[in-house]
Amino acid sequence: MSYNWNWSVFLQTVPSGETTYLGWLGVGLQWTVTLSLSAWVIALLVGGLMGVLRTAPSKPLSFLATCHVELFRNVPLLVQLFVWYFVLPELLPLSWGDAFKQMNPLSQQFLAAVLCLGLFTSARVAEQVRAGIESLPRGQKNAGLAMGFTLPQTYRYVILPMAFRIVIPPLTSEFLNIFKNSAVATTIGLIELSRQAQQLVDYTAQPYEAFIAVTLLYMLINVTVMFLMRRLERNIQVPGFIGGGK
């Protein structure tokens, strides 16, 4: 197969004239990082709470957390995204739905994608947190209660600081997944990294260069995340626990 490689295509000006094709990829990278980090904040907060409630002695709270996990974990991500973007505005009170529909289209796409990615990932984070809590010796909880702590205080000062140290490696995988899953936002029109690559191909007919560049950018994100999370893991590891050495 004969293919005309042209890496200089990235320096060419886009049809609108405001930037280059490399600038397009830069904008896409910014949206991907912003979307992923925003969704990760939601995933960590909601997932951490649901993971704690999954281990709570209160059956209603544990049942509520289980319903959250099973709902967001078992429905495909793409289906959830379409529900957030197309269906939910029709189910909200009229004033709320109208407010969403009157937003800037880019804001609509970003908000729907952030909520979808954040809550989808929160179900997986919740299971990681639950597993971390349940891996701790039961004596830690009993010791906290024996010292006069209430149950919430025992979770806050005794159980969670240890549990989160243990689950950092699996949480790193979820953090990486949220960057990769952000590519589904292209289906509702958000101009993130993979969508910019598709546009570049449409305008230049240079698919190999476009997707090789996007692959390298995703790899750069992943390597950066792995480096930062491994440093964090080394700094807070506890001897005698997973990853903590002797």
C-alpha positions in Angstrom: 0.0 0.0 0.0 1.3 3.4 -1.0 0.8 6.1 1.6 2.0 9.7 1.5 3.4 10.5 4.9 3.2 14.2 5.8 4.1 15.1 9.4 4.2 18.8 8.5 0.4 18.7 8.4 0.3 19.6 12.1 1.9 22.9 11.3 -0.6 23.8 8.6 -3.3 26.3 9.3 -6.8 25.1 9.8 -9.5 26.2 7.4 -10.9 28.9 9.7 -7.3 30.3 10.0 -7.2 30.9 13.8 -4.7 28.1 14.6 -2.8 25.1 13.3 -3.8 21.5 13.3 -1.4 21.0 16.2 -3.3 23.7 18.0 -6.5 21.7 17.5 -4.9 18.7 19.2 -3.7 21.0 22.0 -7.3 22.2 22.6 -8.5 18.6 22.5 -5.9 17.6 25.0 -7.0 20.5 27.3 -10.6 19.3 27.2 -9.7 15.7 27.8 -7.6 16.6 30.9 -10.2 19.0 32.2 -13.1 16.6 31.7 -11.2 13.7 33.3 -9.9 15.6 36.3 -13.4 17.0 37.0 -15.0 13.6 36.7 -12.3 12.1 39.0 -13.2 14.6 41.7 -16.8 13.4 41.6 -15.8 9.7 41.4 -13.5 10.0 44.4 -15.9 11.9 46.6 -19.1 9.9 45.7 -17.2 6.6 45.4 -15.4 7.1 48.7 -18.7 7.8 50.5 -20.5 4.8 48.9 -17.6 2.6 49.7 -17.8 3.6 53.4 -21.6 3.1 53.4 -21.2 -0.4 51.9 -19.4 -1.4 55.1 -21.7 0.5 57.5 -23.6 -1.5 60.1 -26.8 0.3 59.0 -28.7 -1.9 56.5 -30.6 0.9 54.8 -27.4 2.9 54.2 -25.6 -0.2 53.0 -28.5 -1.1 50.7 -28.6 2.4 49.3 -24.8 2.3 48.5 -25.2 -1.2 46.9 -28.0 0.1 44.7 -25.7 3.0 43.6 -22.9 0.6 42.8 -25.0 -1.9 40.9 -26.8 0.7 38.9 -23.8 2.6 37.6 -21.5 -0.4 37.3 -23.9 -2.6 35.2 -25.2 -0.1 32.7 -22.8 0.5 29.7 -21.0 3.8 29.8 -22.3 4.9 26.4 -25.9 4.3 27.4 -25.4 6.3 30.6 -24.0 9.2 28.6 -27.0 9.3 26.3 -29.3 9.2 29.3 -27.6 12.1 30.9 -27.5 14.2 27.7 -30.7 13.3 25.9 -33.1 11.8 28.5 -32.5 13.4 31.9 -33.3 17.0 30.7 -36.8 15.8 29.8 -37.3 14.2 33.2 -36.2 17.1 35.3 -38.7 19.8 36.4 -39.5 22.1 33.5 -37.5 25.0 34.7 -34.4 22.9 35.2 -34.8 21.1 31.9 -35.2 24.4 30.1 -32.2 25.9 31.8 -30.0 23.0 30.7 -31.3 23.2 27.1 -30.6 26.9 27.0 -27.0 26.5 28.1 -24.2 26.9 25.6 -24.0 23.5 23.7 -20.4 23.0 24.8 -21.4 23.5 28.4 -24.2 21.0 28.0 -21.9 18.4 26.6 -19.2 19.0 29.2 -21.7 18.9 32.1 -23.3 15.7 30.9 -20.0 14.0 30.3 -18.6 15.0 33.7 -21.6 13.7 35.6 -21.7 10.5 33.5 -18.0 9.7 33.8 -17.8 10.7 37.5 -20.7 8.6 38.6 -19.8 5.7 36.4 -16.3 5.6 37.9 -17.6 6.2 41.4 -19.2 2.8 41.4 -15.8 1.2 40.7 -14.1 3.4 43.3 -16.7 2.4 45.9 -15.8 -1.2 45.4 -12.1 -0.5 45.8 -12.7 1.5 49.0 -15.0 -1.3 50.3 -12.4 -3.9 49.6 -9.7 -1.8 51.3 -11.8 -1.3 54.4 -12.7 -5.0 54.6 -9.0 -6.0 54.2 -8.1 -4.3 57.5 -7.9 -6.3 60.7 -11.2 -6.1 62.6 -9.2 -5.2 65.7 -8.5 -1.7 64.3 -12.2 -0.8 64.3 -12.6 -2.3 67.8 -9.6 -0.4 69.1 -10.9 2.9 67.8 -14.3 2.3 69.5 -12.5 1.2 72.7 -10.6 4.5 72.8 -13.9 6.4 72.9 -14.2 7.3 69.3 -17.7 7.3 67.8 -18.2 5.1 64.7 -17.8 8.1 62.3 -14.6 9.2 64.1 -13.3 5.6 64.0 -13.7 5.6 60.2 -12.2 9.1 59.8 -9.2 8.7 62.0 -8.4 5.0 62.1 -10.0 3.0 59.2 -10.0 5.3 56.2 -6.4 6.6 56.4 -5.2 3.0 56.3 -7.7 1.8 53.7 -6.9 4.6 51.2 -3.2 3.8 51.5 -4.0 0.1 50.6 -6.2 0.9 47.6 -4.0 3.5 45.9 -2.7 0.9 43.2 -6.2 -0.1 42.1 -7.4 3.5 42.3 -4.5 4.4 40.0 -6.0 2.0 37.4 -9.4 3.7 37.7 -7.7 7.1 37.4 -6.1 6.0 34.1 -9.4 4.5 32.9 -11.2 7.8 33.3 -8.9 9.4 30.8 -9.4 6.6 28.3 -13.2 6.6 28.9 -13.4 10.3 28.3 -13.2 9.5 24.6 -16.9 8.5 24.6 -17.8 12.2 25.0 -17.1 12.5 21.3 -20.5 10.8 20.7 -22.4 13.8 22.1 -20.2 16.3 20.2 -17.6 17.3 22.9 -14.4 18.3 21.1 -12.0 16.3 23.2 -8.7 14.7 22.0 -10.1 11.8 19.9 -12.7 14.0 18.3 -10.1 16.5 17.3 -8.2 13.7 15.7 -11.2 12.7 13.7 -11.6 16.3 12.5 -8.0 16.4 11.5 -8.5 13.3 9.4 -11.6 14.8 7.8 -9.8 18.0 6.8 -6.3 16.6 5.8 -6.9 12.9 4.9 -3.8 12.0 6.9 -5.2 9.4 9.3 -1.9 7.7 10.3 -0.3 10.9 11.5 -3.4 12.0 13.3 -4.0 8.9 15.3 -0.3 8.2 16.0 -0.1 11.7 17.5 -3.2 11.1 19.6 -1.9 7.8 20.8 1.3 9.4 21.9 -0.6 12.1 23.8 -2.7 9.5 25.6 0.5 7.7 26.5 2.0 10.9 27.8 -1.0 11.4 30.1 -0.8 7.8 31.3 2.9 7.9 32.0 2.5 11.2 33.9 -0.3 9.8 36.0 1.6 6.6 36.8 4.7 8.6 37.8 2.7 10.8 40.2 0.7 8.0 41.7 3.7 5.8 42.3 5.5 8.7 44.1 2.4 9.2 46.2 2.2 5.5 47.0 5.8 5.5 48.1 5.4 8.6 50.3 2.4 7.3 52.2 2.9 3.5 52.2 2.7 1.7 55.6 5.2 -1.1 56.4 3.4 -4.4 56.7 0.6 -3.6 54.3 0.2 -4.0 50.6 3.0 -2.2 48.8 4.5 -1.2 52.1 7.4 -3.5 52.3 8.7 -4.8 55.7 
